[in-house]
């Protein structure tokens, strides 16, 4: 149910014109097939926008989406549906309605700072929850209604998830790995900035126990980093299967990647794909990814963002990130990103030197039929939560993916990857009411996703 506080944020004139009367909305194209039946009641109506429903079919102009509680109860055109008495109305005329976006790789415990040792030293322990509250607000207000957190501190993640799920804190739905599992040397663990998030294992039994612990902590996915043996990975795979969740993570060499595909790792994070800086993916790797149905989450913007900041220095003063970050924390972040050419994190690889190779790999994946998803690694240096997803999607379009397909990747396909396709990812009767209204048309340019004017998550309206 929409609260009086939320009603006051519905800024559109049509809300006043239509509320309290069942009014037919004439004159719009309808979907192919049978329209959804007219519901007797609805709490919320999104009226008049171009509908992109996530199914990759033709968009529907002049659409109506009706919501009751946390569920979509009808989707159709103005000829098919009326606004029931008493429904709150969001006027989407001249704008675009689409499913809430899903980011398959984020880091809620970081906000774009470039010095991880400093950051995790200053904000660790009790302050992680404070940072995560900032991250989740930034993401939700940017149209991201579901995120996959891959490596946060488990206690802080459990706390932030509980606050969001109770309605105390506005934020996206969080699927968390509760840290990650590695098999590293003691020295590497001691040097790593996320050592408190890292579970380091030496034996198969320890790998199995680490997976069980993550699941007991509430993991909805398991992240594995480098160093694991095939036997260790298979033990983690068995525990994940028993819990009905997926495994994703980093890879090392080409042989390591082939082992992980063979052992059943569901997702491959980042675009190295065992080939280092090579602009081509080996044929046996491509075939393995296809044969095993492995998903790839390229996170291209994470690699490109240093070059973008060099080419566009004012990116460091990103207005959306700045507006949604407490001033003291923003001052710390801004100081750290003053000289992006110096960031060791990126290995000195600027955007202009990496773009061609990454684009070639992305096209290889698509041409081979590999399942590609949208994730951003947001929170990493300069990779602000407020802008990472639209930038990743823009890069995909620039490398030849059709815009409608990219939108489906960031909605329906990401939901299917998470095993949530039955309730998320499309604007379909019976699914959870996660949707956004954008002032613009992302089919013309993904950059219009910067202009989110309304976010609905679980049927509840938020106005950025």
MIKEDREN-448747 format. One line per 2 residues: their letters; for each residue x, y, z of C-alpha. Coordinates in steps of 0.1 Angstrom, whole numbers, plus 2048, in hexadecimal, padded with zeros to 3 digits. Layout:
a) X/Y/Z ~ ...
END
This chain:
xx) 800/800/800 ~ 80D/823/7F8
xx) 812/838/817 ~ 807/85D/819
xx) 82D/866/819 ~ 832/854/7F9
xx) 813/863/7E9 ~ 821/886/7EF
xx) 83E/87C/7D8 ~ 828/875/7BA
xx) 830/895/7A8 ~ 81C/890/788
xx) 7FC/8A4/77F ~ 7EA/885/773
xx) 7EA/876/796 ~ 7D2/891/7A0
xx) 7BD/88F/781 ~ 7B7/869/782
xx) 7B7/860/7A7 ~ 796/855/7B4
xx) 785/84D/793 ~ 785/82F/77C
xx) 78E/83F/75B ~ 793/82D/73A
xx) 7B4/836/729 ~ 7AD/834/703
xx) 7C2/832/6E5 ~ 7E1/81D/6E9
xx) 7F1/7FF/6D8 ~ 7ED/7DE/6EA
xx) 803/7C0/6EF ~ 801/7A2/6D9
xx) 7EB/786/6E8 ~ 7D1/789/704
xx) 7D2/7A8/719 ~ 7D4/7A5/73F
xx) 7B2/7A5/750 ~ 7A6/7C5/760
xx) 7AB/7C3/786 ~ 790/7D0/79C
xx) 7A9/7E3/7B3 ~ 7CC/7F0/7B2
xx) 7E1/805/7C9 ~ 7F7/814/7AE
xx) 7F4/81C/789 ~ 811/826/773
xx) 801/836/755 ~ 80A/841/732
xx) 82F/839/72C ~ 841/824/712
xx) 842/801/721 ~ 861/7EB/71D
xx) 857/7CC/730 ~ 877/7B7/730
xx) 86B/79C/718 ~ 87D/7AC/6FA
xx) 85C/7B0/6E7 ~ 850/7D1/6D7
xx) 84D/7ED/6F0 ~ 82A/7F9/6F8
xx) 821/81E/6F6 ~ 808/82D/70E
xx) 80A/810/726 ~ 7F9/80A/747
xx) 808/7F6/764 ~ 7F2/7EE/782
xx) 800/7E4/7A4 ~ 7EF/7D5/7C2
xx) 804/7D1/7E1 ~ 826/7C5/7D6
xx) 81A/7B5/7B6 ~ 812/7BF/792
xx) 7ED/7B7/78C ~ 7EA/7C3/767
xx) 7FF/7D0/74B ~ 7F0/7DD/72A
xx) 7E6/7FA/715 ~ 7CD/815/71A
xx) 7B3/803/706 ~ 7B5/7E5/71D
xx) 7B9/7F2/740 ~ 7A9/80D/756
xx) 7B6/81D/776 ~ 7A2/80F/793
xx) 792/826/7AD ~ 7AA/831/7C7
xx) 7CA/828/7B6 ~ 7E8/83F/7B9
xx) 7F3/849/796 ~ 816/84F/789
xx) 815/863/768 ~ 82F/854/751
xx) 823/866/731 ~ 841/86E/71B
xx) 857/857/72F ~ 861/832/730
xx) 856/817/748 ~ 86C/7F9/74C
xx) 874/7DE/766 ~ 88A/7E7/783
xx) 8AF/7E3/779 ~ 8C4/7C7/788
xx) 8EA/7CB/78C ~ 8FB/7A9/78E
xx) 91B/7B5/79E ~ 91D/7D1/7B8
xx) 931/7D9/7D8 ~ 91B/7EA/7F2
xx) 938/7F0/80A ~ 94B/808/7F2
xx) 941/828/7E1 ~ 95B/82F/7C6
xx) 979/837/7DC ~ 99A/82F/7CC
xx) 9AF/824/7EB ~ 9A0/804/7F8
xx) 9B9/800/815 ~ 9AF/822/822
xx) 98A/81C/81C ~ 987/7FA/82C
xx) 99C/807/849 ~ 986/825/84F
xx) 964/816/849 ~ 967/7F2/854
xx) 953/7E0/86F ~ 936/7F5/87C
xx) 939/80F/860 ~ 933/7F6/844
xx) 90E/7F8/84A ~ 90F/81E/848
xx) 920/81C/826 ~ 908/801/819
xx) 8EB/817/822 ~ 8F9/832/80C
xx) 900/819/7EF ~ 8DD/80A/7F0
xx) 8CD/82C/7EF ~ 8E2/836/7D1
xx) 8DA/816/7BF ~ 8B4/818/7C5
xx) 8B2/83C/7BB ~ 8C4/833/79B
xx) 8A9/81A/791 ~ 8BB/7FA/79E
xx) 8A2/7E5/7B1 ~ 8B7/7C6/7B6
xx) 8DD/7C2/7BB ~ 8F6/7A6/7BF
xx) 910/7AF/7D9 ~ 930/79B/7D4
xx) 947/79E/7F2 ~ 938/7B3/80D
xx) 93C/7AE/833 ~ 922/794/83D
xx) 915/7A4/85D ~ 911/7C6/84D
xx) 8FF/7B6/82F ~ 8E7/7A3/845
xx) 8E0/7C3/858 ~ 8DA/7D8/838
xx) 8C4/7BC/828 ~ 8AE/7BA/847
xx) 8A9/7E0/847 ~ 8A0/7E1/822
xx) 889/7C3/825 ~ 877/7D2/843
xx) 870/7F2/830 ~ 886/806/848
xx) 89F/80F/82E ~ 898/816/809
xx) 8AF/800/7F4 ~ 8B0/7E5/7D9
xx) 8AB/7C0/7E0 ~ 8CD/7B3/7EA
xx) 8DA/791/7DF ~ 8FB/78D/7F2
xx) 919/775/7F0 ~ 922/77C/815
xx) 947/780/80C ~ 95B/76A/7F5
xx) 96E/749/7F6 ~ 993/747/7EC
xx) 9B1/731/7EE ~ 9CD/74B/7F2
xx) 9EE/74C/804 ~ 9ED/75A/827
xx) A01/778/81B ~ 9E8/781/800
xx) 9CB/77F/818 ~ 9DD/795/831
xx) 9E4/7AF/816 ~ 9C1/7AF/807
xx) 9AB/7CC/80E ~ 98C/7B6/813
xx) 99D/79D/82A ~ 980/79E/843
xx) 969/794/826 ~ 97F/778/81A
xx) 97B/753/824 ~ 99C/742/81B
xx) 99B/71C/818 ~ 9B6/702/815
xx) 9A3/6E1/812 ~ 983/6D4/801
xx) 972/6D2/823 ~ 97B/6F6/82B
xx) 96D/701/80A ~ 94C/6EE/811
xx) 94A/6FD/834 ~ 950/720/826
xx) 933/71C/80E ~ 91C/70F/829
xx) 925/72C/83F ~ 91D/746/824
xx) 8FC/735/81E ~ 8F4/735/843
xx) 8FC/75A/844 ~ 8E2/760/829
xx) 8F6/75E/808 ~ 8E0/75E/7E9
xx) 8FE/757/7D3 ~ 922/74B/7DA
xx) 940/75D/7CE ~ 961/74B/7C8
xx) 981/75D/7C1 ~ 9A2/74F/7B3
xx) 9B7/732/7C1 ~ 99D/718/7C6
xx) 9A3/6F4/7BA ~ 98A/6E1/7A5
xx) 981/6CB/7C3 ~ 97C/6E9/7D9
xx) 966/6FA/7BF ~ 951/6DB/7BA
xx) 94B/6D9/7E0 ~ 93F/6FD/7E0
xx) 929/6F4/7C1 ~ 919/6D8/7D4
xx) 910/6EE/7F1 ~ 902/709/7DA
xx) 8ED/6F0/7C8 ~ 8DF/6E3/7E9
xx) 8D5/707/7F1 ~ 8C8/70F/7CF
xx) 8E0/72C/7C8 ~ 8FB/734/7AF
xx) 920/737/7B0 ~ 933/754/79E
xx) 955/763/7A1 ~ 977/76C/792
xx) 98D/756/77D ~ 9B3/755/778
xx) 9C4/744/75A ~ 9B3/734/73C
xx) 9B7/712/74C ~ 9A7/71F/76C
xx) 98A/72C/759 ~ 984/70B/747
xx) 986/6F9/768 ~ 96C/710/777
xx) 954/70C/759 ~ 959/6E6/75C
xx) 953/6E6/782 ~ 932/6F9/77F
xx) 93A/71D/787 ~ 91A/72F/77B
xx) 928/752/776 ~ 949/761/76A
xx) 950/784/777 ~ 963/79D/762
xx) 970/79A/73F ~ 992/78B/742
xx) 984/768/739 ~ 9A6/758/73D
xx) 9B6/76C/721 ~ 9C7/788/733
xx) 9C9/7A7/71C ~ 9C2/793/6FC
xx) 9A6/7A1/6E7 ~ 99A/77E/6DE
xx) 989/763/6F2 ~ 997/740/6EC
xx) 97F/729/6D8 ~ 97F/70E/6F3
xx) 976/728/70D ~ 958/735/6F8
xx) 94D/711/6F2 ~ 94F/708/717
xx) 93B/727/721 ~ 920/71D/708
xx) 91F/6F8/710 ~ 91C/6FD/735
xx) 904/71B/733 ~ 91C/731/747
xx) 913/755/74C ~ 92D/771/747
xx) 92A/792/759 ~ 943/7A9/747
xx) 943/7C7/75E ~ 953/7DC/743
xx) 94D/7FE/752 ~ 962/7F4/770
xx) 980/7F1/758 ~ 978/80F/743
xx) 96F/828/75E ~ 993/834/765
xx) 997/83F/741 ~ 975/850/742
xx) 980/864/760 ~ 9A0/86E/74E
xx) 98D/878/72F ~ 972/889/742
xx) 981/898/762 ~ 960/8A6/76E
xx) 954/882/773 ~ 965/883/794
xx) 94B/89C/7A0 ~ 92E/885/796
xx) 90F/898/7A1 ~ 8F9/87A/7A7
xx) 912/868/7BD ~ 91B/888/7CF
xx) 8F7/890/7D7 ~ 8F1/86E/7E6
xx) 910/86C/7FB ~ 915/87B/81D
xx) 92C/89A/819 ~ 948/88D/82F
xx) 94A/86B/81D ~ 948/87D/7FB
xx) 966/893/805 ~ 97A/874/80C
xx) 970/863/7EB ~ 976/883/7D7
xx) 999/887/7E5 ~ 9A2/863/7DC
xx) 997/866/7B7 ~ 9A9/887/7B0
xx) 9C4/875/79A ~ 9B4/857/788
xx) 9D3/851/773 ~ 9E5/845/793
xx) 9CC/82A/79D ~ 9DF/809/7A0
xx) 9BD/7F8/7A1 ~ 9B9/7FB/77B
xx) 9DC/7EF/773 ~ 9E2/80F/75F
xx) 9CB/804/743 ~ 9B8/822/736
xx) 997/820/724 ~ 9A4/828/702
xx) 9BC/80A/704 ~ 9A3/7F1/710
xx) 983/7FA/6FE ~ 98B/7E8/6DD
xx) 995/7C8/6EE ~ 977/7C6/705
xx) 95F/7CE/6E9 ~ 96D/7B2/6D4
xx) 969/799/6F0 ~ 946/7A5/6F7
xx) 93C/79F/6D3 ~ 94C/77D/6D3
xx) 937/773/6F1 ~ 917/77F/6E1
xx) 91F/76F/6BF ~ 927/74E/6D0
xx) 906/74E/6E3 ~ 916/752/706
xx) 8FE/75E/721 ~ 909/781/729
xx) 8FB/795/747 ~ 8FD/7B8/754
xx) 912/7C0/773 ~ 928/7DD/77A
xx) 93F/7D7/798 ~ 931/7F8/7A5
xx) 942/808/7C3 ~ 965/802/7B5
xx) 97A/821/7AF ~ 966/83C/79C
xx) 94C/822/794 ~ 92F/834/7A6
xx) 910/820/7AE ~ 8FA/83C/7A0
xx) 908/838/77D ~ 919/817/779
xx) 8FC/803/76A ~ 8F1/81B/74F
xx) 916/81F/745 ~ 91A/7F9/742
xx) 8FB/7F6/72D ~ 906/813/717
xx) 927/801/711 ~ 915/7E1/707
xx) 900/7F5/6ED ~ 91F/805/6E0
xx) 92E/7E3/6DA ~ 911/7D6/6C6
xx) 8F6/7C9/6DE ~ 8D3/7D5/6D4
xx) 8C5/7EC/6EF ~ 8A6/7D7/6F5
xx) 8BD/7B9/6FB ~ 8D2/7CD/714
xx) 8B3/7D7/727 ~ 8A8/7B3/729
xx) 8CB/7A9/735 ~ 8C9/7C2/752
xx) 8A6/7B7/75B ~ 898/795/750
xx) 8B8/783/74A ~ 8C9/78E/76A
xx) 8A9/783/77D ~ 8AB/761/76C
xx) 8D0/75E/776 ~ 8C6/764/79A
xx) 8AB/74A/799 ~ 891/766/79D
xx) 883/767/77A ~ 861/75C/787
xx) 85C/77C/79B ~ 875/796/78E
xx) 882/7A4/76D ~ 863/7AA/758
xx) 844/7BF/75B ~ 82C/7A1/75C
xx) 80C/79B/76F ~ 813/789/790
xx) 837/794/793 ~ 845/7AB/7AE
xx) 83F/7CF/7A6 ~ 862/7DB/79F
xx) 863/7F5/783 ~ 871/817/77B
xx) 866/835/767 ~ 881/847/753
xx) 87F/869/744 ~ 88B/85F/721
xx) 88E/83F/70C ~ 8AB/827/713
xx) 8A4/817/6F1 ~ 8B2/837/6E2
xx) 8CE/83C/6FB ~ 8D6/829/71B
xx) 8E1/84B/729 ~ 8BD/853/72F
xx) 8BE/83A/74B ~ 8CF/856/75F
xx) 8AD/867/761 ~ 899/850/777
xx) 87A/863/784 ~ 868/847/796
xx) 872/826/7A6 ~ 859/80C/7B1
xx) 867/7EF/7C5 ~ 84F/7D5/7D4
xx) 833/7EC/7CB ~ 841/809/7DF
xx) 848/82A/7CE ~ 869/83D/7D2
xx) 870/85E/7C1 ~ 895/866/7BB
END
